Amino acid sequence: MKNEMEIIFDALSDNEGFARIAVAAFITHLNPTMEEMADIKTAVSEAVTNSIIHGYENLQGYGRPGGQEHRACEKTNPGKVRLRCVLDKNILHIEVIDNGKGIENVEQAMEPLFTTKPELERSGMGFAFMEAFMDDLEVESAPGQGTRVRMIKKIGVGGWIEHQC
């Protein structure tokens, strides 16, 4: 049996936590382990943060050079982040999509420790964490057209789900 949800929210740092909780709530009925839940929430957080910071360059809530902080509910650039999840039995498919500035070199952006925002003390590990915590990761992007991050995670209750559905 398939189940699907989609939410669209403003590209604001405050909404990063909302996205994490929304995905966690969506999969709760599968009784994921604490590790599976943490992995999924971390990957979603990284993907959404990338959309906000890099896609739309909405830096409020993430710190500023010279100690200037802005309220997280402020945004410089309008933009929406689209979060889509599909559960197919015990396989979770996640897409995080923005229509922001896109990535010029996806391969370089996916290298561990690469960051375009070192002044914000970004570690450059977002894609590396997504890749490590999820079973599959695909990134599609084009300059000026935005980015689509697709992730897949198998939740370890497959036998039980098949017998119940």
LINDA-V219025 format. One line per field, one symbol per residue. burial: + if it has 24 or more other C-alpha atoms within 12 Angstrom, else -. A space follows every 50 residues. Layout:
burial->???
This chain:
burial->-------+++++++++-+++-+++-++--+-+---++-++++++++++++ ++++++++++++---------+--+---+++++++++-++++++++++++ +++-----++----+++----+-++++++++-+++++++++----+++++ +++++----------
